[in-house]
Amino acid sequence: MVYLKILPPLIIVLLCFGPSKAIPITDYHKNVEQAIETLRGGTGGEHEDLPTVHLALNSVRTLLPLRLNVEWDTSNYTVDNTWLHQLLGELEKASASDRSIIRNQIIERLEAVNERLSEIEQGLRVSTSEKVQSRKKLEEILARSEYAQKPEETSALSRLWIRFLKWLSSLFGPPKAIQPGSANTISKVSQILVVVFALAVIAYVLWIFAPRFRRLRRPKKKKSKPQPRVVLGERLAPDQSAVDLLSEAEALARKGEIRLAIRKGYIALLVELGDRKLLSLAQHKTNRDYLRSLRERQSLHGKMALLTDSFERHWYGLAQATDTDWAEFRSRYREALQE
């Protein structure tokens, strides 16, 4: 009966998935769930024969190969399942009494991955519905009469200047053809003097009243209290700097919590780039939004892409993080800040 339960899913997986083709994150989620069910049903009994155990473990290896390309948010990511294959190998060689202990360890870690994938899929559904609602609300606002485009009107100062030019041109009358010997030198000089005098009066009036207009139109600056910032779901204190966050990341790394250290270090990098006005921090932005905002800075974008990949792989992909991963992340962090 166990052969009949495991063999059809195994055949379907072998036909549908290849090692180099990226699968959607929803399919990856289903593979994780199916691997958990396979481990619960075909590897736990002490009296279960070895062929049945081997078949179940091979099914899990097929569902979750050593390297699996997963498509998420228009990008592909490589999931590292080295830890899983190592434990599967130990389970395959273990005695009947130790088999249940190793199997429970594998199921516990796969359930943690399963919970994280459920949160990601739920976040994708929520963000999609929020975008649709925001778009509808924006269309309703723009459809109001007060947002209809109105023809531009000239300002009062522009109308006054046009009236002055018309009055000035009326003083000289319509232009006449110049005939030899009919030019009046005195008339020309007087016209020039009138124009110069009028321009001088206008310049003087502007020089007197322009500072007053500037003072009246200049808005008073209100002192605003610093507000707490929210970056990638983490609420930061108003005076918390990138140096403070990086120090916390170093402390986490020394405790052996590399995965949390990488997340804290990535947030510190975003805060530092925000303080340098290279990007703007916002509560609704994701790590991909921050990466896209740096596209025009090619060198910085390339280094930021590597750090973003490390953050996503260890935080969302739950890849096993080591001291080497933290050292590599810290080195790339310094290189990015040298731009």
TORKOL-4160 file (C-alpha; in steps of 0.2 Angstrom, whole numbers, padded with zeros to 4 digits, m for minus):
339
<pt num="1" X="0000" Y="0000" Z="0000"/>
<pt num="2" X="0014" Y="0012" Z="0004"/>
<pt num="3" X="0022" Y="0009" Z="m0014"/>
<pt num="4" X="0005" Y="0013" Z="m0022"/>
<pt num="5" X="0004" Y="0030" Z="m0012"/>
<pt num="6" X="0022" Y="0036" Z="m0016"/>
<pt num="7" X="0024" Y="0030" Z="m0034"/>
<pt num="8" X="0011" Y="0041" Z="m0043"/>
<pt num="9" X="0018" Y="0057" Z="m0035"/>
<pt num="10" X="0035" Y="0052" Z="m0039"/>
<pt num="11" X="0031" Y="0049" Z="m0057"/>
<pt num="12" X="0022" Y="0066" Z="m0059"/>
<pt num="13" X="0037" Y="0075" Z="m0051"/>
<pt num="14" X="0050" Y="0067" Z="m0062"/>
<pt num="15" X="0039" Y="0072" Z="m0077"/>
<pt num="16" X="0035" Y="0090" Z="m0072"/>
<pt num="17" X="0051" Y="0097" Z="m0064"/>
<pt num="18" X="0068" Y="0098" Z="m0071"/>
<pt num="19" X="0084" Y="0103" Z="m0062"/>
<pt num="20" X="0087" Y="0119" Z="m0072"/>
<pt num="21" X="0070" Y="0126" Z="m0074"/>
<pt num="22" X="0063" Y="0138" Z="m0061"/>
<pt num="23" X="0047" Y="0134" Z="m0053"/>
<pt num="24" X="0034" Y="0146" Z="m0046"/>
<pt num="25" X="0035" Y="0149" Z="m0027"/>
<pt num="26" X="0018" Y="0141" Z="m0025"/>
<pt num="27" X="0024" Y="0125" Z="m0033"/>
<pt num="28" X="0039" Y="0125" Z="m0022"/>
<pt num="29" X="0027" Y="0127" Z="m0007"/>
<pt num="30" X="0017" Y="0112" Z="m0013"/>
<pt num="31" X="0033" Y="0102" Z="m0015"/>
<pt num="32" X="0038" Y="0106" Z="0003"/>
<pt num="33" X="0021" Y="0101" Z="0010"/>
<pt num="34" X="0021" Y="0084" Z="0000"/>
<pt num="35" X="0039" Y="0080" Z="0006"/>
<pt num="36" X="0032" Y="0082" Z="0024"/>
<pt num="37" X="0018" Y="0071" Z="0021"/>
<pt num="38" X="0029" Y="0058" Z="0012"/>
<pt num="39" X="0041" Y="0058" Z="0027"/>
<pt num="40" X="0027" Y="0056" Z="0039"/>
<pt num="41" X="0019" Y="0041" Z="0030"/>
<pt num="42" X="0034" Y="0031" Z="0024"/>
<pt num="43" X="0049" Y="0033" Z="0035"/>
<pt num="44" X="0043" Y="0032" Z="0053"/>
<pt num="45" X="0040" Y="0014" Z="0058"/>
<pt num="46" X="0053" Y="0003" Z="0066"/>
<pt num="47" X="0046" Y="m0012" Z="0057"/>
<pt num="48" X="0046" Y="m0004" Z="0040"/>
<pt num="49" X="0056" Y="m0012" Z="0027"/>
<pt num="50" X="0071" Y="m0003" Z="0019"/>
<pt num="51" X="0065" Y="m0003" Z="0001"/>
<pt num="52" X="0050" Y="0007" Z="0007"/>
<pt num="53" X="0061" Y="0019" Z="0016"/>
<pt num="54" X="0073" Y="0021" Z="0001"/>
<pt num="55" X="0058" Y="0024" Z="m0010"/>
<pt num="56" X="0051" Y="0038" Z="0001"/>
<pt num="57" X="0068" Y="0046" Z="0003"/>
<pt num="58" X="0071" Y="0046" Z="m0016"/>
<pt num="59" X="0054" Y="0054" Z="m0018"/>
<pt num="60" X="0058" Y="0068" Z="m0005"/>
<pt num="61" X="0075" Y="0071" Z="m0015"/>
<pt num="62" X="0066" Y="0073" Z="m0031"/>
<pt num="63" X="0053" Y="0085" Z="m0024"/>
<pt num="64" X="0067" Y="0095" Z="m0015"/>
<pt num="65" X="0083" Y="0093" Z="m0025"/>
<pt num="66" X="0100" Y="0099" Z="m0019"/>
<pt num="67" X="0099" Y="0115" Z="m0029"/>
<pt num="68" X="0081" Y="0121" Z="m0034"/>
<pt num="69" X="0077" Y="0137" Z="m0044"/>
<pt num="70" X="0062" Y="0146" Z="m0038"/>
<pt num="71" X="0053" Y="0160" Z="m0046"/>
<pt num="72" X="0047" Y="0174" Z="m0035"/>
<pt num="73" X="0042" Y="0192" Z="m0039"/>
<pt num="74" X="0048" Y="0191" Z="m0057"/>
<pt num="75" X="0066" Y="0185" Z="m0051"/>
<pt num="76" X="0074" Y="0168" Z="m0049"/>
<pt num="77" X="0082" Y="0162" Z="m0033"/>
<pt num="78" X="0092" Y="0146" Z="m0029"/>
<pt num="79" X="0086" Y="0136" Z="m0014"/>
<pt num="80" X="0100" Y="0127" Z="m0006"/>
<pt num="81" X="0094" Y="0110" Z="0001"/>
<pt num="82" X="0111" Y="0103" Z="0006"/>
<pt num="83" X="0106" Y="0101" Z="0024"/>
<pt num="84" X="0091" Y="0091" Z="0019"/>
<pt num="85" X="0101" Y="0079" Z="0008"/>
<pt num="86" X="0113" Y="0077" Z="0022"/>
<pt num="87" X="0100" Y="0072" Z="0035"/>
<pt num="88" X="0091" Y="0061" Z="0022"/>
<pt num="89" X="0108" Y="0052" Z="0020"/>
<pt num="90" X="0109" Y="0050" Z="0039"/>
<pt num="91" X="0091" Y="0043" Z="0040"/>
<pt num="92" X="0094" Y="0031" Z="0026"/>
<pt num="93" X="0109" Y="0023" Z="0035"/>
<pt num="94" X="0102" Y="0025" Z="0053"/>
<pt num="95" X="0095" Y="0010" Z="0063"/>
<pt num="96" X="0077" Y="0007" Z="0065"/>
<pt num="97" X="0077" Y="0014" Z="0082"/>
<pt num="98" X="0086" Y="0030" Z="0077"/>
<pt num="99" X="0076" Y="0033" Z="0061"/>
<pt num="100" X="0061" Y="0041" Z="0070"/>
<pt num="101" X="0072" Y="0054" Z="0079"/>
<pt num="102" X="0081" Y="0060" Z="0063"/>
<pt num="103" X="0064" Y="0060" Z="0053"/>
<pt num="104" X="0056" Y="0071" Z="0066"/>
<pt num="105" X="0071" Y="0083" Z="0065"/>
<pt num="106" X="0069" Y="0084" Z="0046"/>
<pt num="107" X="0050" Y="0087" Z="0047"/>
<pt num="108" X="0052" Y="0100" Z="0060"/>
<pt num="109" X="0064" Y="0111" Z="0049"/>
<pt num="110" X="0053" Y="0108" Z="0034"/>
<pt num="111" X="0038" Y="0114" Z="0043"/>
<pt num="112" X="0047" Y="0130" Z="0048"/>
<pt num="113" X="0051" Y="0133" Z="0029"/>
<pt num="114" X="0032" Y="0129" Z="0026"/>
<pt num="115" X="0026" Y="0142" Z="0038"/>
<pt num="116" X="0038" Y="0155" Z="0030"/>
<pt num="117" X="0031" Y="0151" Z="0013"/>
<pt num="118" X="0013" Y="0153" Z="0019"/>
<pt num="119" X="0017" Y="0170" Z="0025"/>
<pt num="120" X="0025" Y="0175" Z="0009"/>
<pt num="121" X="0010" Y="0169" Z="m0002"/>
<pt num="122" X="m0002" Y="0178" Z="0010"/>
<pt num="123" X="0009" Y="0194" Z="0008"/>
<pt num="124" X="0008" Y="0192" Z="m0011"/>
<pt num="125" X="m0011" Y="0191" Z="m0010"/>
<pt num="126" X="m0013" Y="0205" Z="0002"/>
<pt num="127" X="m0002" Y="0217" Z="m0008"/>
<pt num="128" X="m0011" Y="0213" Z="m0025"/>
<pt num="129" X="m0028" Y="0217" Z="m0018"/>
<pt num="130" X="m0021" Y="0233" Z="m0010"/>
<pt num="131" X="m0014" Y="0238" Z="m0026"/>
<pt num="132" X="m0031" Y="0236" Z="m0035"/>
<pt num="133" X="m0040" Y="0245" Z="m0021"/>
<pt num="134" X="m0028" Y="0260" Z="m0022"/>
<pt num="135" X="m0029" Y="0261" Z="m0041"/>
<pt num="136" X="m0048" Y="0261" Z="m0040"/>
<pt num="137" X="m0048" Y="0275" Z="m0026"/>
<pt num="138" X="m0036" Y="0285" Z="m0037"/>
<pt num="139" X="m0047" Y="0284" Z="m0052"/>
<pt num="140" X="m0062" Y="0290" Z="m0042"/>
<pt num="141" X="m0052" Y="0305" Z="m0035"/>
<pt num="142" X="m0046" Y="0310" Z="m0052"/>
<pt num="143" X="m0063" Y="0309" Z="m0059"/>
<pt num="144" X="m0069" Y="0323" Z="m0048"/>
<pt num="145" X="m0073" Y="0340" Z="m0056"/>
<pt num="146" X="m0060" Y="0350" Z="m0045"/>
<pt num="147" X="m0046" Y="0339" Z="m0054"/>
<pt num="148" X="m0052" Y="0343" Z="m0072"/>
<pt num="149" X="m0038" Y="0352" Z="m0081"/>
<pt num="150" X="m0042" Y="0371" Z="m0083"/>
<pt num="151" X="m0034" Y="0383" Z="m0096"/>
<pt num="152" X="m0020" Y="0393" Z="m0089"/>
<pt num="153" X="m0023" Y="0411" Z="m0084"/>
<pt num="154" X="m0010" Y="0425" Z="m0085"/>
<pt num="155" X="m0006" Y="0433" Z="m0068"/>
<pt num="156" X="m0010" Y="0450" Z="m0063"/>
<pt num="157" X="0008" Y="0456" Z="m0065"/>
<pt num="158" X="0009" Y="0449" Z="m0083"/>
<pt num="159" X="m0008" Y="0458" Z="m0088"/>
<pt num="160" X="m0001" Y="0474" Z="m0081"/>
<pt num="161" X="0015" Y="0473" Z="m0091"/>
<pt num="162" X="0006" Y="0470" Z="m0107"/>
<pt num="163" X="m0005" Y="0485" Z="m0104"/>
<pt num="164" X="0011" Y="0496" Z="m0101"/>
<pt num="165" X="0019" Y="0490" Z="m0117"/>
<pt num="166" X="0003" Y="0494" Z="m0127"/>
<pt num="167" X="0003" Y="0511" Z="m0119"/>
<pt num="168" X="0021" Y="0514" Z="m0122"/>
<pt num="169" X="0019" Y="0509" Z="m0141"/>
<pt num="170" X="0004" Y="0521" Z="m0142"/>
<pt num="171" X="0015" Y="0536" Z="m0138"/>
<pt num="172" X="0026" Y="0534" Z="m0154"/>
<pt num="173" X="0011" Y="0531" Z="m0165"/>
<pt num="174" X="0012" Y="0519" Z="m0180"/>
<pt num="175" X="0029" Y="0516" Z="m0189"/>
<pt num="176" X="0032" Y="0527" Z="m0204"/>
<pt num="177" X="0043" Y="0524" Z="m0219"/>
<pt num="178" X="0059" Y="0534" Z="m0217"/>
<pt num="179" X="0063" Y="0546" Z="m0231"/>
<pt num="180" X="0080" Y="0554" Z="m0235"/>
<pt num="181" X="0082" Y="0570" Z="m0226"/>
<pt num="182" X="0066" Y="0568" Z="m0215"/>
<pt num="183" X="0073" Y="0561" Z="m0200"/>
<pt num="184" X="0071" Y="0571" Z="m0184"/>
<pt num="185" X="0086" Y="0569" Z="m0173"/>
<pt num="186" X="0078" Y="0577" Z="m0158"/>
<pt num="187" X="0062" Y="0566" Z="m0159"/>
<pt num="188" X="0073" Y="0550" Z="m0159"/>
<pt num="189" X="0083" Y="0556" Z="m0144"/>
<pt num="190" X="0067" Y="0560" Z="m0134"/>
<pt num="191" X="0059" Y="0543" Z="m0138"/>
<pt num="192" X="0075" Y="0534" Z="m0132"/>
<pt num="193" X="0075" Y="0545" Z="m0116"/>
<pt num="194" X="0056" Y="0541" Z="m0113"/>
<pt num="195" X="0059" Y="0522" Z="m0114"/>
<pt num="196" X="0075" Y="0523" Z="m0103"/>
<pt num="197" X="0065" Y="0533" Z="m0090"/>
<pt num="198" X="0051" Y="0521" Z="m0090"/>
<pt num="199" X="0062" Y="0506" Z="m0088"/>
<pt num="200" X="0071" Y="0514" Z="m0074"/>
<pt num="201" X="0055" Y="0518" Z="m0065"/>
<pt num="202" X="0050" Y="0499" Z="m0066"/>
<pt num="203" X="0067" Y="0493" Z="m0060"/>
<pt num="204" X="0066" Y="0505" Z="m0045"/>
<pt num="205" X="0048" Y="0499" Z="m0041"/>
<pt num="206" X="0053" Y="0481" Z="m0042"/>
<pt num="207" X="0069" Y="0484" Z="m0031"/>
<pt num="208" X="0058" Y="0492" Z="m0018"/>
<pt num="209" X="0044" Y="0480" Z="m0017"/>
<pt num="210" X="0052" Y="0463" Z="m0022"/>
<pt num="211" X="0059" Y="0460" Z="m0004"/>
<pt num="212" X="0042" Y="0463" Z="0004"/>
<pt num="213" X="0034" Y="0451" Z="m0008"/>
<pt num="214" X="0047" Y="0438" Z="m0004"/>
<pt num="215" X="0045" Y="0439" Z="0014"/>
<pt num="216" X="0026" Y="0438" Z="0013"/>
<pt num="217" X="0026" Y="0423" Z="0002"/>
<pt num="218" X="0040" Y="0414" Z="0011"/>
<pt num="219" X="0032" Y="0400" Z="0022"/>
<pt num="220" X="0037" Y="0398" Z="0040"/>
<pt num="221" X="0046" Y="0383" Z="0044"/>
<pt num="222" X="0039" Y="0372" Z="0057"/>
<pt num="223" X="0050" Y="0362" Z="0068"/>
<pt num="224" X="0045" Y="0344" Z="0066"/>
<pt num="225" X="0049" Y="0331" Z="0079"/>
<pt num="226" X="0058" Y="0316" Z="0072"/>
<pt num="227" X="0047" Y="0301" Z="0069"/>
<pt num="228" X="0051" Y="0283" Z="0071"/>
<pt num="229" X="0055" Y="0274" Z="0054"/>
<pt num="230" X="0049" Y="0257" Z="0048"/>
<pt num="231" X="0061" Y="0248" Z="0037"/>
<pt num="232" X="0056" Y="0230" Z="0030"/>
<pt num="233" X="0043" Y="0228" Z="0045"/>
<pt num="234" X="0056" Y="0233" Z="0058"/>
<pt num="235" X="0052" Y="0249" Z="0068"/>
<pt num="236" X="0067" Y="0260" Z="0072"/>
<pt num="237" X="0069" Y="0273" Z="0085"/>
<pt num="238" X="0070" Y="0291" Z="0078"/>
<pt num="239" X="0088" Y="0293" Z="0083"/>
<pt num="240" X="0094" Y="0275" Z="0079"/>
<pt num="241" X="0107" Y="0276" Z="0066"/>
<pt num="242" X="0115" Y="0264" Z="0053"/>
<pt num="243" X="0130" Y="0262" Z="0065"/>
<pt num="244" X="0119" Y="0257" Z="0079"/>
<pt num="245" X="0110" Y="0244" Z="0068"/>
<pt num="246" X="0127" Y="0237" Z="0062"/>
<pt num="247" X="0133" Y="0235" Z="0080"/>
<pt num="248" X="0117" Y="0225" Z="0084"/>
<pt num="249" X="0121" Y="0214" Z="0069"/>
<pt num="250" X="0139" Y="0211" Z="0074"/>
<pt num="251" X="0132" Y="0206" Z="0092"/>
<pt num="252" X="0120" Y="0194" Z="0084"/>
<pt num="253" X="0134" Y="0186" Z="0073"/>
<pt num="254" X="0145" Y="0183" Z="0089"/>
<pt num="255" X="0130" Y="0174" Z="0097"/>
<pt num="256" X="0129" Y="0163" Z="0082"/>
<pt num="257" X="0113" Y="0170" Z="0075"/>
<pt num="258" X="0119" Y="0173" Z="0058"/>
<pt num="259" X="0102" Y="0174" Z="0049"/>
<pt num="260" X="0096" Y="0188" Z="0061"/>
<pt num="261" X="0113" Y="0196" Z="0059"/>
<pt num="262" X="0111" Y="0197" Z="0040"/>
<pt num="263" X="0094" Y="0204" Z="0041"/>
<pt num="264" X="0099" Y="0217" Z="0054"/>
<pt num="265" X="0115" Y="0222" Z="0043"/>
<pt num="266" X="0104" Y="0223" Z="0027"/>
<pt num="267" X="0092" Y="0236" Z="0036"/>
<pt num="268" X="0107" Y="0245" Z="0042"/>
<pt num="269" X="0113" Y="0247" Z="0024"/>
<pt num="270" X="0096" Y="0254" Z="0019"/>
<pt num="271" X="0096" Y="0266" Z="0033"/>
<pt num="272" X="0114" Y="0272" Z="0028"/>
<pt num="273" X="0109" Y="0274" Z="0010"/>
<pt num="274" X="0093" Y="0284" Z="0015"/>
<pt num="275" X="0104" Y="0296" Z="0026"/>
<pt num="276" X="0115" Y="0298" Z="0011"/>
<pt num="277" X="0100" Y="0303" Z="0000"/>
<pt num="278" X="0103" Y="0289" Z="m0012"/>
<pt num="279" X="0086" Y="0281" Z="m0009"/>
<pt num="280" X="0070" Y="0286" Z="0001"/>
<pt num="281" X="0064" Y="0275" Z="0015"/>
<pt num="282" X="0046" Y="0271" Z="0017"/>
<pt num="283" X="0036" Y="0258" Z="0027"/>
<pt num="284" X="0027" Y="0251" Z="0012"/>
<pt num="285" X="0043" Y="0248" Z="0002"/>
<pt num="286" X="0051" Y="0230" Z="0000"/>
<pt num="287" X="0069" Y="0226" Z="m0003"/>
<pt num="288" X="0065" Y="0224" Z="m0022"/>
<pt num="289" X="0058" Y="0242" Z="m0022"/>
<pt num="290" X="0074" Y="0248" Z="m0014"/>
<pt num="291" X="0085" Y="0239" Z="m0026"/>
<pt num="292" X="0075" Y="0245" Z="m0041"/>
<pt num="293" X="0078" Y="0263" Z="m0035"/>
<pt num="294" X="0097" Y="0261" Z="m0038"/>
<pt num="295" X="0096" Y="0256" Z="m0056"/>
<pt num="296" X="0103" Y="0272" Z="m0062"/>
<pt num="297" X="0119" Y="0269" Z="m0051"/>
<pt num="298" X="0125" Y="0254" Z="m0060"/>
<pt num="299" X="0140" Y="0251" Z="m0049"/>
<pt num="300" X="0131" Y="0253" Z="m0033"/>
<pt num="301" X="0116" Y="0243" Z="m0040"/>
<pt num="302" X="0127" Y="0228" Z="m0044"/>
<pt num="303" X="0134" Y="0227" Z="m0026"/>
<pt num="304" X="0117" Y="0230" Z="m0019"/>
<pt num="305" X="0110" Y="0216" Z="m0029"/>
<pt num="306" X="0122" Y="0204" Z="m0021"/>
<pt num="307" X="0118" Y="0209" Z="m0004"/>
<pt num="308" X="0099" Y="0208" Z="m0008"/>
<pt num="309" X="0101" Y="0191" Z="m0014"/>
<pt num="310" X="0110" Y="0186" Z="0002"/>
<pt num="311" X="0097" Y="0193" Z="0013"/>
<pt num="312" X="0083" Y="0185" Z="0003"/>
<pt num="313" X="0091" Y="0168" Z="0002"/>
<pt num="314" X="0095" Y="0167" Z="0021"/>
<pt num="315" X="0079" Y="0176" Z="0028"/>
<pt num="316" X="0065" Y="0171" Z="0016"/>
<pt num="317" X="0073" Y="0155" Z="0008"/>
<pt num="318" X="0079" Y="0149" Z="0025"/>
<pt num="319" X="0096" Y="0144" Z="0018"/>
<pt num="320" X="0108" Y="0138" Z="0031"/>
<pt num="321" X="0119" Y="0153" Z="0036"/>
<pt num="322" X="0137" Y="0151" Z="0042"/>
<pt num="323" X="0151" Y="0163" Z="0049"/>
<pt num="324" X="0158" Y="0163" Z="0031"/>
<pt num="325" X="0141" Y="0170" Z="0024"/>
<pt num="326" X="0142" Y="0184" Z="0037"/>
<pt num="327" X="0160" Y="0188" Z="0033"/>
<pt num="328" X="0155" Y="0189" Z="0015"/>
<pt num="329" X="0140" Y="0200" Z="0018"/>
<pt num="330" X="0151" Y="0211" Z="0029"/>
<pt num="331" X="0164" Y="0213" Z="0016"/>
<pt num="332" X="0151" Y="0218" Z="0002"/>
<pt num="333" X="0143" Y="0230" Z="0014"/>
<pt num="334" X="0159" Y="0240" Z="0016"/>
<pt num="335" X="0161" Y="0239" Z="m0003"/>
<pt num="336" X="0144" Y="0246" Z="m0006"/>
<pt num="337" X="0147" Y="0261" Z="0006"/>
<pt num="338" X="0163" Y="0266" Z="m0003"/>
<pt num="339" X="0153" Y="0271" Z="m0019"/>
